[in-house]
Amino acid sequence: MGYLLLAAGITAVILIAGLAWHNLLIRRQLQSINRQLDKRLRENTRQPLRLELMNKELTLLASHINKCLKAEEKLRLQGIQEERELRELIANISHDLRTPLTAIRGYQQLVMDEGLTPGQQNKLQTAQKHAQALGQLIDHFFEYSYLLQTEPELKVEEINLSNYTAECLAASVAVLEEHRLGVELVEAAPVFVCADKELLSRIIHNLIRNGIQHADGILTVKVILSEDGSRGVLSFSNPVSSASSVNAGRLFERFYTGDQARRGGSGLGLSIVRLLAEQMGGAALATIQEGLLEIRVELPLAARTGTAASD
């Protein structure tokens, strides 16, 4: 009897030890899977998961994970290809439209020089206005496709964002008056940012054009510091007639027009603004509060701003 109990005890110990060893191996294999997944995330590798322990359930799990990873990679590559094709399509469309548009403008000018009745002149001026709008739309297509396909060589320098914004607004007085859009530039302490002057100019003029197209009231422009004081902020805000129709979270999506939110335009202007801001290490965002739409462009702060602010 004692011998049987001893044998049973030895058997139990062996079984427990075997189960413990098996659980340890399973745990180590799970740790290995976690390490491999972590490596894929950190190093952006595409290596499939490998198992050292032949276990049916773990082998099935690893197989399913690898299939999911492969499907995700296929979708990612497909998305990249579709994005590339869309960029090429935009570039081709903008290029193909420029030639006939130039011819249309030329013939319009020739007709204008002929003897026309006042009624005919008004109709021709309307046609010229639409041709000009079409030209701006084509320019937006071309600019956006160019920015997506090229890596700009930035000439980053320290810029007084407050003064430079005022200069750009002053240069746009004629077009602002033509569209009867009032602009209020809020005076504040100088803010210096690190930016490319050419890209910054394009950002400001795109924001001005956006205000011309969509502002229902005075366009308020401010240059301030971000809430945490780490960035310079260029703020354009204006009332909107139907704030409920504006999805602020989608304003920077290309081709988003928002029906009531936009009267004409390609929906590319703000997409270009965000793209240019991000290329300079900044960001762009939009908010709507109490019928007021605010578009903010944040740029890296220059060291001088902190000194100026403390003086």
RODO-60319 format. One record per residue (C-alpha): residue number from 1; residue in one letter; x, y, z. Coordinates in Angstrom, 3 decimals, m for minus. Example, Ala and Ser with C-alpha at 12.3 -4.5 7.8 and 13.67 -1.06 7.14 Angstrom:
<recs>
(1 A (12.300 m4.500 7.800)),
(2 S (13.670 m1.060 7.140)),
</recs>
This chain:
<recs>
(1 M (0.000 0.000 0.000)),
(2 G (2.790 2.346 0.925)),
(3 Y (4.538 1.548 m2.344)),
(4 L (1.394 2.475 m4.316)),
(5 L (1.058 5.770 m2.464)),
(6 L (4.705 6.556 m3.116)),
(7 A (4.317 5.737 m6.797)),
(8 A (1.179 7.884 m6.989)),
(9 G (2.974 10.744 m5.268)),
(10 I (5.946 10.482 m7.615)),
(11 T (3.592 10.378 m10.591)),
(12 A (1.719 13.452 m9.334)),
(13 V (4.974 15.342 m8.843)),
(14 I (6.094 14.398 m12.343)),
(15 L (2.758 15.516 m13.805)),
(16 I (2.829 18.819 m11.910)),
(17 A (6.408 19.435 m12.979)),
(18 G (5.505 18.597 m16.554)),
(19 L (2.534 20.950 m16.511)),
(20 A (4.630 23.699 m14.948)),
(21 W (7.319 23.231 m17.581)),
(22 H (4.713 23.220 m20.349)),
(23 N (3.109 26.406 m18.977)),
(24 L (6.557 28.012 m18.783)),
(25 L (7.203 27.158 m22.427)),
(26 I (3.795 28.535 m23.417)),
(27 R (4.487 31.719 m21.470)),
(28 R (7.873 32.136 m23.116)),
(29 Q (6.322 31.614 m26.523)),
(30 L (3.670 34.252 m25.818)),
(31 Q (6.429 36.624 m24.711)),
(32 S (8.248 35.877 m27.960)),
(33 I (5.105 36.703 m29.952)),
(34 N (4.732 39.989 m28.054)),
(35 R (8.388 40.878 m28.699)),
(36 Q (8.020 40.144 m32.417)),
(37 L (4.871 42.271 m32.657)),
(38 D (6.557 45.078 m30.728)),
(39 K (9.544 44.932 m33.093)),
(40 R (7.235 45.192 m36.096)),
(41 L (5.701 48.335 m34.625)),
(42 R (8.988 49.972 m33.589)),
(43 E (11.110 49.104 m36.611)),
(44 N (8.323 49.025 m39.204)),
(45 T (9.375 45.542 m40.314)),
(46 R (7.243 43.080 m42.249)),
(47 Q (8.588 39.825 m40.792)),
(48 P (5.958 37.137 m40.077)),
(49 L (5.663 35.673 m36.606)),
(50 R (7.823 32.625 m35.860)),
(51 L (7.138 29.952 m33.238)),
(52 E (9.693 27.783 m31.467)),
(53 L (7.200 25.576 m29.662)),
(54 M (5.043 23.184 m31.627)),
(55 N (1.663 23.757 m30.022)),
(56 K (m1.517 23.353 m32.023)),
(57 E (m3.390 26.323 m30.548)),
(58 L (m0.396 28.655 m30.604)),
(59 T (0.436 27.616 m34.158)),
(60 L (m3.147 28.382 m35.202)),
(61 L (m3.026 31.739 m33.379)),
(62 A (0.248 32.701 m35.048)),
(63 S (m1.134 31.647 m38.440)),
(64 H (m4.213 33.836 m38.003)),
(65 I (m2.098 36.786 m36.846)),
(66 N (0.193 36.427 m39.861)),
(67 K (m2.821 36.311 m42.186)),
(68 C (m4.192 39.496 m40.604)),
(69 L (m0.812 41.216 m40.896)),
(70 K (m0.510 40.169 m44.524)),
(71 A (m4.013 41.443 m45.314)),
(72 E (m3.239 44.746 m43.552)),
(73 E (m0.014 45.117 m45.535)),
(74 K (m1.884 44.437 m48.772)),
(75 L (m4.429 47.137 m47.917)),
(76 R (m1.623 49.559 m47.013)),
(77 L (0.161 49.013 m50.327)),
(78 Q (m3.130 49.294 m52.177)),
(79 G (m3.824 52.600 m50.417)),
(80 I (m0.369 53.916 m51.354)),
(81 Q (m0.944 52.940 m54.989)),
(82 E (m4.388 54.559 m55.059)),
(83 E (m2.939 57.718 m53.487)),
(84 R (m0.200 57.826 m56.120)),
(85 E (m2.705 57.344 m58.920)),
(86 L (m4.920 60.108 m57.510)),
(87 R (m1.964 62.514 m57.372)),
(88 E (m1.102 61.740 m60.980)),
(89 L (m4.752 62.167 m61.981)),
(90 I (m4.952 65.578 m60.307)),
(91 A (m1.722 66.701 m61.957)),
(92 N (m2.857 65.481 m65.383)),
(93 I (m6.302 67.069 m65.090)),
(94 S (m4.893 70.429 m64.023)),
(95 H (m2.349 70.349 m66.856)),
(96 D (m4.903 69.322 m69.497)),
(97 L (m7.337 72.063 m68.450)),
(98 R (m4.821 74.888 m68.549)),
(99 T (m4.364 74.925 m72.330)),
(100 P (m8.045 75.266 m73.335)),
(101 L (m8.645 77.742 m70.514)),
(102 T (m5.826 79.947 m71.818)),
(103 A (m7.447 79.857 m75.267)),
(104 I (m10.850 80.760 m73.790)),
(105 R (m9.381 83.755 m71.990)),
(106 G (m7.596 84.873 m75.134)),
(107 Y (m10.749 84.776 m77.250)),
(108 Q (m12.701 86.562 m74.514)),
(109 Q (m10.176 89.379 m74.597)),
(110 L (m10.385 89.570 m78.399)),
(111 V (m14.166 89.821 m78.232)),
(112 M (m13.934 92.482 m75.522)),
(113 D (m11.827 94.644 m77.834)),
(114 E (m14.571 94.618 m80.476)),
(115 G (m17.553 96.919 m80.474)),
(116 L (m20.065 95.353 m78.086)),
(117 T (m23.342 96.626 m76.737)),
(118 P (m23.506 97.237 m72.967)),
(119 G (m25.579 94.074 m72.584)),
(120 Q (m23.047 91.997 m74.491)),
(121 Q (m20.213 93.449 m72.416)),
(122 N (m21.977 92.470 m69.191)),
(123 K (m22.442 88.915 m70.430)),
(124 L (m18.818 88.700 m71.503)),
(125 Q (m17.643 90.028 m68.131)),
(126 T (m19.705 87.333 m66.425)),
(127 A (m18.052 84.713 m68.627)),
(128 Q (m14.626 86.161 m67.786)),
(129 K (m15.432 86.003 m64.079)),
(130 H (m16.291 82.312 m64.321)),
(131 A (m13.172 81.659 m66.396)),
(132 Q (m11.106 83.333 m63.698)),
(133 A (m12.739 81.171 m61.014)),
(134 L (m12.010 78.088 m63.107)),
(135 G (m8.401 79.200 m63.412)),
(136 Q (m8.091 79.487 m59.631)),
(137 L (m9.596 76.021 m59.251)),
(138 I (m7.060 74.574 m61.707)),
(139 D (m4.230 76.360 m59.891)),
(140 H (m5.350 74.749 m56.624)),
(141 F (m5.360 71.319 m58.249)),
(142 F (m1.896 71.874 m59.652)),
(143 E (m0.477 73.294 m56.419)),
(144 Y (m1.881 70.469 m54.294)),
(145 S (m0.613 67.724 m56.608)),
(146 Y (2.808 69.383 m56.759)),
(147 L (3.068 69.627 m52.974)),
(148 L (2.115 65.967 m52.555)),
(149 Q (4.666 64.707 m55.048)),
(150 T (7.677 66.783 m53.996)),
(151 E (9.708 67.227 m50.838)),
(152 P (10.330 70.967 m50.597)),
(153 E (13.758 72.279 m49.681)),
(154 L (12.805 74.481 m46.775)),
(155 K (14.607 77.754 m46.156)),
(156 V (13.717 78.072 m42.512)),
(157 E (14.405 81.429 m40.952)),
(158 E (13.253 83.501 m38.020)),
(159 I (10.186 85.505 m39.080)),
(160 N (8.172 88.114 m37.244)),
(161 L (4.800 86.450 m37.811)),
(162 S (2.907 89.522 m36.604)),
(163 N (4.568 91.900 m39.073)),
(164 Y (4.585 89.439 m41.952)),
(165 T (0.862 88.743 m41.586)),
(166 A (0.173 92.492 m41.625)),
(167 E (2.255 92.833 m44.805)),
(168 C (0.345 90.049 m46.563)),
(169 L (m2.986 91.584 m45.559)),
(170 A (m1.854 94.992 m46.826)),
(171 A (m0.864 93.431 m50.159)),
(172 S (m4.367 91.943 m50.428)),
(173 V (m6.284 95.159 m49.726)),
(174 A (m7.415 95.545 m53.341)),
(175 V (m8.939 92.065 m53.588)),
(176 L (m10.460 92.381 m50.102)),
(177 E (m12.112 95.661 m51.085)),
(178 E (m13.268 94.170 m54.366)),
(179 H (m15.125 91.470 m52.445)),
(180 R (m16.235 93.935 m49.745)),
(181 L (m14.701 91.889 m46.960)),
(182 G (m13.721 93.795 m43.854)),
(183 V (m10.624 92.640 m41.981)),
(184 E (m9.732 93.352 m38.359)),
(185 L (m6.101 92.735 m37.411)),
(186 V (m5.895 92.397 m33.645)),
(187 E (m2.741 94.031 m32.309)),
(188 A (m0.648 91.925 m29.948)),
(189 A (2.953 91.430 m28.852)),
(190 P (5.314 90.361 m31.680)),
(191 V (5.515 86.610 m32.239)),
(192 F (8.593 85.176 m33.946)),
(193 V (8.426 81.769 m35.614)),
(194 C (10.803 79.486 m37.488)),
(195 A (9.331 79.071 m40.963)),
(196 D (9.916 79.179 m44.693)),
(197 K (8.809 82.623 m45.881)),
(198 E (7.485 81.405 m49.228)),
(199 L (5.398 78.619 m47.676)),
(200 L (4.157 80.992 m44.976)),
(201 S (3.067 83.475 m47.634)),
(202 R (1.099 80.766 m49.414)),
(203 I (m0.571 79.779 m46.141)),
(204 I (m1.656 83.337 m45.383)),
(205 H (m2.959 84.018 m48.895)),
(206 N (m4.868 80.718 m48.910)),
(207 L (m6.489 81.734 m45.619)),
(208 I (m7.354 85.123 m47.101)),
(209 R (m8.929 83.471 m50.158)),
(210 N (m10.831 81.111 m47.876)),
(211 G (m12.183 84.095 m45.949)),
(212 I (m13.182 85.856 m49.167)),
(213 Q (m15.151 82.816 m50.314)),
(214 H (m16.833 81.823 m47.086)),
(215 A (m16.833 84.613 m44.504)),
(216 D (m20.242 86.014 m43.511)),
(217 G (m18.992 89.108 m41.760)),
(218 I (m15.713 90.666 m40.688)),
(219 L (m12.601 88.492 m40.915)),
(220 T (m10.657 88.731 m37.647)),
(221 V (m6.939 87.991 m37.788)),
(222 K (m4.775 87.429 m34.695)),
(223 V (m1.181 86.395 m34.106)),
(224 I (m0.740 84.982 m30.608)),
(225 L (1.043 82.300 m28.632)),
(226 S (m0.449 78.850 m28.163)),
(227 E (m1.987 77.994 m24.805)),
(228 D (1.183 76.256 m23.612)),
(229 G (3.413 78.994 m25.028)),
(230 S (5.361 76.586 m27.239)),
(231 R (4.127 77.709 m30.669)),
(232 G (3.177 80.787 m32.597)),
(233 V (m0.458 80.830 m33.722)),
(234 L (m1.957 82.520 m36.765)),
(235 S (m5.716 82.735 m36.267)),
(236 F (m8.337 83.604 m38.904)),
(237 S (m11.914 83.707 m37.626)),
(238 N (m15.235 84.796 m39.098)),
(239 P (m18.964 84.264 m38.573)),
(240 V (m20.668 81.563 m40.626)),
(241 S (m24.312 81.806 m41.581)),
(242 S (m25.098 78.140 m40.953)),
(243 A (m22.646 76.742 m38.424)),
(244 S (m24.590 73.483 m38.132)),
(245 S (m23.693 72.621 m41.737)),
(246 V (m19.966 73.015 m41.130)),
(247 N (m18.027 69.973 m39.956)),
(248 A (m14.895 71.530 m38.462)),
(249 G (m13.213 68.154 m38.243)),
(250 R (m13.418 67.742 m42.031)),
(251 L (m12.517 71.235 m43.216)),
(252 F (m8.944 70.202 m44.005)),
(253 E (m9.970 67.151 m46.013)),
(254 R (m9.287 67.573 m49.710)),
(255 F (m12.368 68.238 m51.838)),
(256 Y (m14.563 68.738 m48.764)),
(257 T (m16.968 71.554 m49.590)),
(258 G (m19.654 71.124 m46.961)),
(259 D (m22.447 72.477 m49.184)),
(260 Q (m23.777 75.270 m46.975)),
(261 A (m20.363 75.869 m45.478)),
(262 R (m18.739 76.722 m48.813)),
(263 R (m19.925 78.817 m51.711)),
(264 G (m17.771 77.571 m54.548)),
(265 G (m14.123 76.598 m54.341)),
(266 S (m12.335 73.315 m54.747)),
(267 G (m12.128 72.306 m51.113)),
(268 L (m8.348 72.180 m51.544)),
(269 G (m7.341 75.548 m50.086)),
(270 L (m7.355 74.463 m46.455)),
(271 S (m5.854 71.079 m47.358)),
(272 I (m2.914 73.011 m48.807)),
(273 V (m2.716 75.125 m45.640)),
(274 R (m2.439 72.031 m43.438)),
(275 L (0.062 70.361 m45.766)),
(276 L (2.327 73.423 m45.811)),
(277 A (2.082 73.871 m42.031)),
(278 E (3.017 70.234 m41.417)),
(279 Q (5.962 70.491 m43.808)),
(280 M (7.326 73.252 m41.537)),
(281 G (6.786 71.222 m38.373)),
(282 G (3.519 72.916 m37.492)),
(283 A (m0.170 72.051 m37.548)),
(284 A (m3.542 73.402 m38.630)),
(285 L (m6.914 72.978 m36.959)),
(286 A (m10.412 74.428 m37.023)),
(287 T (m13.090 74.979 m34.402)),
(288 I (m16.637 76.342 m34.416)),
(289 Q (m18.092 78.011 m31.341)),
(290 E (m21.278 80.058 m31.197)),
(291 G (m21.439 80.534 m34.966)),
(292 L (m17.795 81.606 m35.238)),
(293 L (m15.400 79.571 m37.342)),
(294 E (m11.736 79.809 m36.340)),
(295 I (m8.856 78.391 m38.369)),
(296 R (m5.557 78.209 m36.507)),
(297 V (m2.132 77.566 m37.959)),
(298 E (0.520 76.724 m35.358)),
(299 L (4.228 77.041 m36.175)),
(300 P (7.427 76.355 m34.212)),
(301 L (8.362 79.262 m32.014)),
(302 A (11.661 81.120 m32.424)),
(303 A (13.796 81.814 m29.372)),
(304 R (13.344 85.574 m29.706)),
(305 T (9.619 85.376 m28.918)),
(306 G (10.277 84.275 m25.371)),
(307 T (12.729 87.135 m24.906)),
(308 A (10.370 89.675 m26.398)),
(309 A (7.472 88.426 m24.344)),
(310 S (9.424 88.762 m21.113)),
(311 D (10.701 92.301 m21.834)),
</recs>
